[in-house]
Amino acid sequence: MADLKRSLRLMALHGYRQNAQSFREKTGALRKLLKGRAELVNVGAPLIVPDTDPVTSCGDPDLQDSPRGWWFSNPDKSFEAIEETNYCSGLEESLGTIAKAFSELGPFDGVLGFSQGAALVAILCSLKQQGDTRFQFDFALLFAGFKSRSNDHNQYYDQLISVPSLHVYGETDRVIPGNMSQELASHFENPITLTHSGGHYIPACAPQKRMYWNFLETFSTQKNVKY
């Protein structure tokens, strides 16, 4: 039987201080670029970021409508990507939200995350590898990702993660410096990395298009269509 190509379904996880709707708006160029090849299904974090939280980490300074986060790294319900901490709250609630999305909105071929959402994607990959059946997917795309600095999360990086992954980061990103994204990629087996000359955003221009297409094509070609 000849190989059949199908459109993939990707769960998309936003960054800190974003939400599902704002992330959908900001990924319009990416969705257009992937049209016919992949569908992005945005899932929002359950944790509301307090208005008093300073815009100093993985966020959008212009976001006013229901800023959300996947976990907090400080008791005052704030988050800092760069600072090491012994504190973490909200991750289990977020994992429950993601598990519910897999159950109610799935199946999904892959997961895509930006900034704190990409850090969460790496945790999902680790849990999947450890046998957590709530999270069923084949690959991951991580944009401006980083390794969580919460000591409670060290367990997720104990073993090299074998989930196929594409890591994309900006050379001039001042929110999540490139070396943090490189560090996260080092915890994956045979990671594919792509850099761009910009900052803290998801690039969707001609130079990135071919890389995205080639990576996704690996998973869109199947002998039999699943659904």
C-alpha positions as CSV (number, residue, x, y, z in Angstrom):
1,M,0.0,0.0,0.0
2,A,1.3,3.5,-0.8
3,D,2.1,5.8,2.0
4,L,-0.6,8.2,2.9
5,K,0.0,11.7,4.3
6,R,-2.4,13.2,6.7
7,S,-2.8,16.4,8.6
8,L,-1.4,16.1,12.1
9,R,-3.0,17.4,15.3
10,L,-0.8,19.2,17.8
11,M,-1.7,20.3,21.3
12,A,-0.4,23.9,21.7
13,L,0.6,25.2,25.2
14,H,1.1,28.9,25.7
15,G,3.8,30.8,27.7
16,Y,3.6,32.3,31.1
17,R,1.2,35.3,31.4
18,Q,-0.5,34.3,28.1
19,N,-3.7,32.2,27.6
20,A,-5.2,30.0,25.0
21,Q,-6.8,32.8,23.1
22,S,-3.9,35.1,23.1
23,F,-1.5,32.3,22.0
24,R,-3.8,31.4,19.2
25,E,-3.7,35.0,18.0
26,K,0.1,35.1,18.2
27,T,0.6,31.9,16.3
28,G,-1.5,32.9,13.4
29,A,1.5,33.0,11.0
30,L,2.6,29.6,12.2
31,R,-0.9,28.1,11.7
32,K,-1.0,29.6,8.2
33,L,2.4,28.1,7.4
34,L,1.3,24.7,8.6
35,K,-2.1,24.7,7.0
36,G,-2.9,21.3,5.5
37,R,0.0,19.8,7.4
38,A,-0.9,20.3,11.1
39,E,-3.7,21.7,13.2
40,L,-3.0,23.5,16.4
41,V,-5.4,22.9,19.3
42,N,-4.7,25.5,22.0
43,V,-5.1,24.5,25.6
44,G,-5.1,27.1,28.4
45,A,-3.4,26.8,31.8
46,P,-5.6,26.6,34.9
47,L,-3.6,29.0,37.1
48,I,-4.5,32.7,37.0
49,V,-1.5,35.0,37.4
50,P,-2.2,37.8,39.9
51,D,-2.2,41.3,38.4
52,T,0.5,42.3,40.8
53,D,3.0,39.8,39.3
54,P,5.8,41.7,37.6
55,V,6.3,41.1,33.9
56,T,9.9,40.0,34.2
57,S,10.0,36.4,32.9
58,C,8.3,34.4,30.2
59,G,5.5,36.6,29.3
60,D,3.8,39.2,27.2
61,P,3.9,42.7,28.7
62,D,0.9,43.8,26.7
63,L,-1.4,40.9,27.8
64,Q,-4.3,42.1,30.0
65,D,-6.9,39.4,29.5
66,S,-6.7,36.6,32.0
67,P,-2.9,35.9,32.1
68,R,-2.3,32.3,33.0
69,G,0.6,30.1,34.1
70,W,1.4,26.4,34.3
71,W,3.1,26.6,37.7
72,F,4.5,29.2,40.1
73,S,8.0,29.2,41.4
74,N,7.5,31.6,44.4
75,P,5.0,31.6,47.3
76,D,3.6,34.9,46.1
77,K,2.2,33.2,43.0
78,S,4.9,34.5,40.6
79,F,7.3,32.7,38.3
80,E,10.9,33.2,37.4
81,A,12.4,31.0,34.8
82,I,16.1,31.7,35.6
83,E,16.1,31.5,39.4
84,E,16.7,28.1,41.1
85,T,14.0,27.5,43.7
86,N,12.8,24.8,46.2
87,Y,9.2,26.0,45.7
88,C,6.7,24.9,43.2
89,S,2.9,25.1,43.1
90,G,0.3,24.3,40.5
91,L,2.0,21.8,38.4
92,E,-0.2,18.9,39.4
93,E,-3.3,20.9,38.6
94,S,-1.9,21.8,35.2
95,L,-1.0,18.2,34.5
96,G,-4.6,17.3,35.3
97,T,-5.8,20.0,32.8
98,I,-3.6,18.6,30.1
99,A,-4.7,15.0,30.8
100,K,-8.3,16.1,30.5
101,A,-7.5,17.8,27.2
102,F,-5.9,14.6,25.9
103,S,-9.0,12.6,26.9
104,E,-11.6,15.0,25.6
105,L,-9.9,16.7,22.7
106,G,-7.5,14.0,21.5
107,P,-6.0,12.1,20.0
108,F,-3.0,14.2,19.4
109,D,0.1,13.4,17.3
110,G,2.4,15.8,19.0
111,V,2.7,18.6,21.5
112,L,3.9,22.1,20.9
113,G,4.9,24.6,23.6
114,F,6.3,28.1,24.0
115,S,8.5,29.3,26.8
116,Q,7.0,28.0,30.1
117,G,4.7,25.9,27.9
118,A,7.8,24.4,26.3
119,A,9.2,23.6,29.7
120,L,6.0,21.8,30.5
121,V,6.2,19.9,27.2
122,A,9.5,18.6,28.3
123,I,8.0,17.4,31.5
124,L,5.2,15.7,29.6
125,C,7.8,13.9,27.4
126,S,9.5,12.7,30.6
127,L,6.2,11.5,32.1
128,K,5.3,9.7,28.8
129,Q,8.7,8.0,28.8
130,Q,8.2,6.9,32.4
131,G,4.9,5.2,31.4
132,D,2.3,7.8,32.3
133,T,-0.5,6.6,30.0
134,R,-2.4,9.9,30.3
135,F,-0.1,11.5,27.8
136,Q,-0.1,9.8,24.4
137,F,1.8,11.5,21.6
138,D,4.7,10.9,19.2
139,F,6.8,14.0,19.1
140,A,7.4,17.5,20.6
141,L,8.1,21.0,19.3
142,L,9.7,23.3,21.9
143,F,10.0,27.0,21.3
144,A,12.1,29.1,23.6
145,G,12.1,26.2,26.1
146,F,14.1,25.8,29.2
147,K,14.8,23.3,32.0
148,S,12.7,24.1,35.1
149,R,14.8,25.5,37.9
150,S,12.4,24.0,40.6
151,N,14.3,21.4,42.5
152,D,11.0,19.4,42.7
153,H,11.3,18.9,39.0
154,N,14.8,17.4,38.9
155,Q,13.2,13.9,38.6
156,Y,12.0,14.8,35.1
157,Y,15.6,15.1,33.8
158,D,17.2,12.1,35.4
159,Q,17.0,10.1,32.2
160,L,17.7,11.1,28.6
161,I,14.3,11.7,27.0
162,S,13.8,9.6,23.8
163,V,10.7,11.4,22.4
164,P,11.6,12.9,19.0
165,S,12.0,16.7,19.5
166,L,12.5,19.9,17.6
167,H,13.9,22.8,19.7
168,V,13.7,26.4,18.3
169,Y,15.1,29.5,20.0
170,G,16.2,33.0,19.2
171,E,19.8,34.2,19.2
172,T,18.7,37.6,20.7
173,D,16.1,36.2,23.2
174,R,16.5,38.2,26.4
175,V,13.7,36.5,28.2
176,I,15.0,32.9,27.8
177,P,18.6,33.1,26.7
178,G,19.7,30.6,24.0
179,N,21.9,28.6,26.4
180,M,18.8,27.7,28.5
181,S,17.1,26.3,25.4
182,Q,20.3,24.4,24.6
183,E,20.5,23.0,28.1
184,L,16.9,21.7,27.7
185,A,17.7,20.1,24.3
186,S,20.7,18.3,25.9
187,H,18.2,16.3,28.0
188,F,16.7,14.8,24.8
189,E,18.1,12.0,22.7
190,N,19.1,13.2,19.2
191,P,17.3,16.6,19.5
192,I,16.9,18.7,16.3
193,T,17.7,22.3,17.0
194,L,16.9,25.4,14.9
195,T,18.0,29.0,15.8
196,H,16.7,32.2,14.4
197,S,18.1,35.8,14.6
198,G,15.1,37.1,16.6
199,G,14.0,37.2,20.2
200,H,11.3,35.7,22.3
201,Y,8.7,34.5,19.8
202,I,7.8,31.7,17.4
203,P,9.3,32.3,14.0
204,A,7.2,31.4,11.0
205,C,9.1,32.7,7.9
206,A,10.6,31.0,4.9
207,P,13.9,30.1,6.6
208,Q,12.0,28.0,9.2
209,K,9.3,26.6,7.0
210,R,11.3,23.8,5.4
211,M,12.6,22.6,8.8
212,Y,9.1,22.5,10.3
213,W,7.8,20.7,7.2
214,N,10.6,18.1,7.2
215,F,10.2,17.4,10.9
216,L,6.4,17.0,10.7
217,E,6.6,14.9,7.5
218,T,8.3,12.1,9.4
219,F,5.1,11.6,11.4
220,S,2.5,12.5,8.8
221,T,3.5,9.7,6.4
222,Q,1.8,6.5,7.5
223,K,0.7,3.2,5.9
224,N,-2.7,3.6,7.3
225,V,-4.5,6.8,8.5
226,K,-5.3,6.6,12.2
227,Y,-8.5,8.6,12.1
